[in-house]
Amino acid sequence: METVKCNYWRCANRIGLFLAILFALCFVFHYIRPVDAELRVKLFQMTFFRFSGMNFVSFILGLVQSYIYAYIGLGVWFLVGCCFKSGVECEHK
């Protein structure tokens, strides 16, 4: 196993891309299977600022906010997890 330094930006970018793709899949799933469509829209409105419905503007806002949430969530994770102490290295397989 090789060890590499923890890289907050690379990790947050990967998680952000994952969350953005997950949001896009949930958005598309609304049109594939529109069961409980009102519930899905209400949940999106609770999660994302200025989400107004299943339209293009709300889609872009949701993508951007999903990506930003990754940086915020990972920052909180590192603060609580006491990561980035001096001399600490992450294991990389």
VOMIKE-83912 format. One record per residue: residue number from 1; residue in one letter; chain; x, y, z of N, C-alpha, C, O in turn. Coordinates in Angstrom, 3 decimals, always signed. Each point is the difference from the previous one (the first is absolute). Layout:
BEGIN
[NUM,A,A,[X,Y,Z],[X,Y,Z],[X,Y,Z],[X,Y,Z]],
...
This chain:
BEGIN
[1,M,A,[+0.823,-1.186,+0.000],[-0.823,+1.186,+0.000],[+0.866,+1.247,+0.000],[+0.971,+0.108,+0.750]],
[2,E,A,[-1.338,+0.812,-1.593],[+0.716,+1.267,+0.003],[-0.818,+1.012,+0.791],[-1.226,-0.090,+0.047]],
[3,T,A,[+1.887,+1.031,+0.562],[-0.707,+1.025,+0.762],[+0.142,+1.333,-0.725],[+1.066,+0.343,-0.513]],
[4,V,A,[-2.159,+0.391,+0.487],[-0.017,+1.315,-0.622],[-0.604,+0.986,+0.981],[-0.750,-0.383,+0.898]],
[5,K,A,[+1.077,+1.639,-1.069],[-0.560,+1.046,+0.843],[-1.491,+0.142,-0.285],[-0.449,-0.170,-1.133]],
[6,C,A,[-0.308,+0.484,+2.181],[-1.429,+0.264,-0.179],[-0.158,+1.242,-0.881],[+0.674,+1.007,+0.217]],
[7,N,A,[-1.547,-1.080,-1.192],[-0.233,+1.128,-0.881],[-1.485,+0.342,+0.037],[-0.819,-0.670,-0.629]],
[8,Y,A,[+0.486,+1.710,+1.366],[-1.385,+0.417,+0.187],[-0.665,+0.323,-1.323],[-1.138,-0.409,-0.229]],
[9,W,A,[+1.821,+1.137,-0.650],[-0.599,+0.479,-1.248],[-0.333,-1.146,-0.945],[-1.062,-0.002,-0.624]],
[10,R,A,[+1.963,-0.973,+0.513],[-0.253,-1.131,-0.887],[-1.147,-0.857,+0.523],[-0.847,-0.462,-0.766]],
[11,C,A,[+0.832,+0.259,+2.072],[-1.074,-0.785,+0.616],[-1.345,+0.708,-0.158],[-0.988,-0.629,-0.379]],
[12,A,A,[+0.942,+1.918,+0.665],[-1.248,+0.757,-0.095],[-0.486,+0.056,-1.446],[-1.204,-0.053,-0.251]],
[13,N,A,[+2.127,+0.158,-0.696],[-0.385,+0.011,-1.412],[-0.659,-1.317,-0.390],[-1.028,+0.001,-0.677]],
[14,R,A,[+1.597,-1.108,+1.089],[-0.570,-1.307,-0.338],[-1.375,-0.186,+0.637],[-0.928,-0.484,-0.650]],
[15,I,A,[+0.799,+0.858,+1.893],[-1.293,-0.123,+0.676],[-1.008,+0.952,-0.634],[-1.168,-0.356,-0.156]],
[16,G,A,[+1.605,+1.565,-0.212],[-0.879,+0.955,-0.655],[-0.525,-0.519,-1.325],[-1.184,+0.143,-0.303]],
[17,L,A,[+2.058,-0.742,-0.484],[-0.434,-0.581,-1.268],[-0.984,-1.140,+0.229],[-0.983,-0.138,-0.728]],
[18,F,A,[+1.256,-0.680,+1.746],[-0.918,-1.087,+0.337],[-1.374,+0.538,+0.379],[-1.015,-0.508,-0.478]],
[19,L,A,[+0.969,+1.525,+1.329],[-1.280,+0.566,+0.424],[-0.728,+0.684,-1.155],[-1.226,-0.073,-0.085]],
[20,A,A,[+1.957,+0.729,-0.791],[-0.621,+0.654,-1.157],[-0.612,-1.038,-0.942],[-1.105,+0.195,-0.505]],
[21,I,A,[+1.815,-1.288,+0.272],[-0.538,-1.066,-0.850],[-1.198,-0.652,+0.666],[-0.980,-0.326,-0.670]],
[22,L,A,[+1.046,+0.134,+1.974],[-1.121,-0.574,+0.734],[-1.228,+0.906,-0.078],[-1.120,-0.487,-0.154]],
[23,F,A,[+1.323,+1.800,+0.259],[-1.110,+0.936,-0.145],[-0.597,-0.085,-1.400],[-1.221,-0.010,-0.156]],
[24,A,A,[+2.072,-0.052,-0.856],[-0.489,-0.095,-1.376],[-0.818,-1.275,-0.202],[-1.027,+0.024,-0.678]],
[25,L,A,[+1.473,-1.127,+1.257],[-0.758,-1.251,-0.105],[-1.352,+0.112,+0.693],[-1.004,-0.479,-0.528]],
[26,C,A,[+0.964,+1.096,+1.690],[-1.273,+0.195,+0.705],[-0.922,+0.909,-0.794],[-1.210,-0.221,-0.044]],
[27,F,A,[+1.775,+1.235,-0.576],[-0.791,+0.927,-0.811],[-0.599,-0.730,-1.209],[-1.178,+0.179,-0.308]],
[28,V,A,[+1.971,-0.986,-0.364],[-0.474,-0.748,-1.159],[-1.012,-1.063,+0.434],[-0.964,-0.272,-0.716]],
[29,F,A,[+1.182,-0.317,+1.873],[-0.907,-1.032,+0.501],[-1.406,+0.560,+0.210],[-0.982,-0.739,-0.070]],
[30,H,A,[+0.887,+2.029,+0.325],[-1.301,+0.651,+0.147],[-0.828,-0.157,-1.275],[-1.217,-0.169,+0.065]],
[31,Y,A,[+1.868,+0.223,-1.206],[-0.711,-0.124,-1.271],[-0.183,-1.468,-0.413],[-0.959,-0.326,-0.700]],
[32,I,A,[+1.849,-0.541,+1.119],[-0.100,-1.422,-0.329],[-1.138,-0.645,+0.789],[-0.806,-0.753,-0.547]],
[33,R,A,[+0.759,+1.060,+1.831],[-1.039,-0.564,+0.870],[-0.585,+1.117,+0.855],[+0.519,+0.283,+1.079]],
[34,P,A,[-1.574,+0.344,-1.536],[-0.542,+1.168,+0.701],[-0.917,-0.323,+1.186],[-0.950,+0.739,+0.257]],
[35,V,A,[+1.219,-1.817,+0.459],[-0.768,-0.322,+1.194],[+0.457,+0.919,+1.129],[+1.199,+0.188,+0.203]],
[36,D,A,[-2.137,+0.375,+0.518],[+0.289,+0.943,+1.090],[+0.838,+1.178,-0.494],[+0.972,+0.394,+0.645]],
[37,A,A,[-1.346,+0.147,-1.764],[+0.739,+1.117,-0.590],[-0.002,+1.218,+0.919],[+1.005,+0.704,+0.099]],
[38,E,A,[-2.130,-0.450,+0.575],[-0.073,+1.156,+0.898],[+0.971,-0.149,+1.161],[+0.634,+0.967,+0.422]],
[39,L,A,[-0.523,-2.195,+0.093],[+0.931,-0.238,+1.104],[+1.437,+0.258,-0.431],[+0.772,+0.615,+0.735]],
[40,R,A,[-0.415,-1.082,-1.920],[+1.363,+0.200,-0.508],[+0.305,+1.487,-0.166],[+1.090,+0.452,+0.348]],
[41,V,A,[-2.039,+0.302,-0.875],[+0.203,+1.442,-0.177],[+0.127,+0.681,+1.357],[+0.848,+0.877,+0.164]],
[42,K,A,[-1.661,-1.255,+0.803],[+0.084,+0.590,+1.345],[+1.345,-0.316,+0.651],[+0.586,+0.859,+0.659]],
[43,L,A,[-0.105,-2.064,-0.837],[+1.313,-0.356,+0.568],[+1.120,+0.799,-0.664],[+0.926,+0.453,+0.674]],
[44,F,A,[-1.008,-0.282,-1.976],[+0.984,+0.829,-0.689],[-0.071,+1.445,+0.479],[+1.031,+0.653,+0.161]],
[45,Q,A,[-2.245,-0.151,+0.068],[-0.153,+1.374,+0.483],[+0.573,+0.163,+1.399],[+0.532,+1.061,+0.329]],
[46,M,A,[-0.632,-2.094,+0.496],[+0.573,+0.068,+1.348],[+1.518,-0.078,-0.023],[+0.669,+0.569,+0.863]],
[47,T,A,[-0.126,-1.270,-1.842],[+1.439,-0.236,-0.050],[+0.758,+1.099,-0.731],[+1.103,+0.363,+0.410]],
[48,F,A,[-1.670,+0.170,-1.477],[+0.714,+0.941,-0.854],[-0.660,+1.371,+0.027],[-1.217,+0.116,-0.140]],
[49,F,A,[+2.023,+0.912,+0.320],[-0.493,+1.372,+0.014],[-0.527,+0.393,-1.378],[+0.603,-0.340,-1.018]],
[50,R,A,[-1.716,+1.050,+0.987],[-0.614,+0.559,-1.209],[-0.429,-1.064,-1.007],[-0.129,+0.290,-1.189]],
[51,F,A,[-0.093,-1.523,+1.659],[-0.515,-1.058,-0.863],[-1.492,+0.256,-0.178],[-0.753,+0.007,+0.974]],
[52,S,A,[+0.324,+0.205,-2.227],[-1.384,+0.402,-0.245],[-0.845,-1.086,-0.650],[-1.221,+0.139,-0.060]],
[53,G,A,[+1.807,-1.179,-0.413],[-0.736,-1.065,-0.670],[+0.925,-0.775,-0.904],[+1.215,+0.203,+0.015]],
[54,M,A,[-1.786,-1.087,-0.798],[+0.818,-0.839,-0.862],[+0.230,+0.706,-1.332],[-0.579,-0.370,-1.022]],
[55,N,A,[+1.433,+1.392,+1.050],[+0.328,+0.757,-1.208],[+1.512,+0.124,-0.136],[+0.745,-0.445,+0.873]],
[56,F,A,[-0.299,+1.045,-1.957],[+1.435,+0.071,-0.298],[+0.770,+0.832,+1.023],[+1.090,-0.386,+0.422]],
[57,V,A,[-1.654,+1.528,-0.021],[+0.685,+0.868,+0.965],[+0.183,-0.719,+1.337],[+1.075,+0.060,+0.598]],
[58,S,A,[-2.114,-0.734,-0.135],[+0.104,-0.747,+1.249],[+0.984,-1.158,-0.112],[+0.682,-0.338,+0.967]],
[59,F,A,[-0.609,-0.267,-2.149],[+0.960,-1.082,-0.224],[+1.431,+0.508,+0.153],[+0.818,-0.628,+0.673]],
[60,I,A,[-0.520,+1.761,-1.296],[+1.351,+0.572,+0.097],[+0.308,+0.408,+1.442],[+1.092,-0.266,+0.501]],
[61,L,A,[-2.049,+0.909,+0.163],[+0.199,+0.384,+1.399],[+0.249,-1.224,+0.882],[+0.858,+0.039,+0.883]],
[62,G,A,[-1.587,-1.104,-1.109],[+0.190,-1.222,+0.769],[+1.354,-0.639,-0.242],[+0.636,-0.487,+0.935]],
[63,L,A,[-0.190,+0.484,-2.190],[+1.323,-0.550,-0.307],[+1.107,+0.768,+0.714],[+0.887,-0.591,+0.614]],
[64,V,A,[-0.954,+1.906,-0.705],[+1.034,+0.835,+0.614],[-0.014,-0.159,+1.519],[+1.050,-0.148,+0.626]],
[65,Q,A,[-2.238,+0.180,-0.046],[-0.082,-0.118,+1.450],[+0.418,-1.384,+0.486],[+0.597,-0.116,+1.070]],
[66,S,A,[-0.896,-0.928,-1.828],[+0.452,-1.345,+0.359],[+1.517,-0.054,+0.050],[+0.584,-0.581,+0.915]],
[67,Y,A,[+0.041,+1.188,-1.899],[+1.460,+0.028,-0.058],[+0.577,+0.778,+1.187],[+0.983,-0.428,+0.605]],
[68,I,A,[-1.587,+1.557,-0.278],[+0.479,+0.819,+1.113],[-0.209,-0.705,+1.337],[+0.829,+0.117,+0.902]],
[69,Y,A,[-1.938,-0.849,-0.773],[-0.268,-0.732,+1.244],[+1.105,-1.004,+0.302],[+0.267,-0.287,+1.167]],
[70,A,A,[+0.371,-0.243,-2.181],[+1.102,-0.939,+0.220],[+1.167,+0.686,+0.700],[+0.590,-0.571,+0.917]],
[71,Y,A,[-0.253,+1.779,-1.333],[+1.088,+0.736,+0.630],[-0.345,+0.340,+1.455],[+0.849,-0.094,+0.887]],
[72,I,A,[-2.094,+0.487,-0.657],[-0.421,+0.334,+1.358],[-0.002,-1.250,+0.878],[+0.520,+0.012,+1.115]],
[73,G,A,[-1.111,-1.093,-1.632],[-0.063,-1.241,+0.770],[+1.360,-0.574,+0.301],[+0.243,-0.464,+1.114]],
[74,L,A,[+0.650,+0.484,-2.085],[+1.344,-0.529,+0.229],[+0.781,+0.880,+0.966],[+0.787,-0.502,+0.802]],
[75,G,A,[-1.003,+1.818,-0.876],[+0.652,+0.891,+0.958],[-0.429,-0.282,+1.424],[+0.827,-0.019,+0.913]],
[76,V,A,[-2.109,-0.199,-0.721],[-0.503,-0.342,+1.334],[+0.537,-1.361,+0.430],[+0.364,-0.187,+1.161]],
[77,W,A,[-0.315,-0.763,-2.094],[+0.526,-1.329,+0.309],[+1.452,+0.082,+0.489],[+0.370,-0.652,+0.976]],
[78,F,A,[+0.437,+1.448,-1.656],[+1.395,+0.125,+0.403],[+0.135,+0.730,+1.320],[+0.878,-0.334,+0.796]],
[79,L,A,[-1.715,+1.314,-0.542],[+0.058,+0.703,+1.281],[-0.378,-0.919,+1.149],[+0.661,-0.001,+1.039]],
[80,V,A,[-1.701,-0.768,-1.214],[-0.451,-0.901,+1.056],[+0.931,-1.195,+0.128],[+0.244,-0.491,+1.102]],
[81,G,A,[+0.274,+0.025,-2.230],[+0.848,-1.185,+0.001],[+1.445,+0.275,+0.339],[+0.812,-0.925,+0.023]],
[82,C,A,[-0.470,+2.173,+0.239],[+1.365,+0.389,+0.356],[+1.001,-0.420,-1.063],[+1.105,-0.434,+0.327]],
[83,C,A,[-1.471,+0.555,-1.573],[+0.906,-0.343,-1.083],[+0.983,+1.151,-0.220],[-0.167,+1.081,+0.565]],
[84,F,A,[+1.153,-1.308,-1.355],[+1.036,+0.972,-0.350],[+0.859,+0.413,+1.193],[+0.488,+1.130,+0.045]],
[85,K,A,[-0.299,-2.017,+0.909],[+0.972,+0.283,+1.056],[+1.381,-0.087,-0.628],[+0.192,-0.706,-0.989]],
[86,S,A,[+0.742,+1.402,+1.546],[+1.338,-0.026,-0.590],[+0.598,-1.399,+0.160],[-0.048,-0.596,+1.076]],
[87,G,A,[+0.605,+0.098,-2.160],[+0.638,-1.303,-0.002],[-0.937,-1.153,-0.287],[+0.457,-1.140,-0.088]],
[88,V,A,[-1.742,+1.385,-0.062],[-0.955,-1.066,-0.259],[-0.093,-0.223,-1.501],[-0.114,+0.953,-0.770]],
[89,E,A,[+0.162,-2.203,+0.363],[-0.123,-0.339,-1.408],[-1.144,-0.970,-0.177],[-0.290,-0.799,+0.891]],
[90,C,A,[-0.357,+0.865,-2.030],[-1.091,-0.908,-0.316],[+0.547,-1.214,-0.726],[+0.971,+0.096,-0.751]],
[91,E,A,[-1.600,-1.236,+0.982],[+0.408,-1.188,-0.726],[-0.670,-0.007,-1.354],[-1.176,+0.342,-0.127]],
[92,H,A,[+1.922,-0.730,-0.870],[-0.538,-0.031,-1.372],[+0.319,-1.356,-0.598],[+1.164,-0.385,-0.103]],
[93,K,A,[-2.200,-0.334,-0.288],[+0.222,-1.342,-0.554],[+0.191,+0.056,-1.475],[+0.198,-1.034,-0.637]],
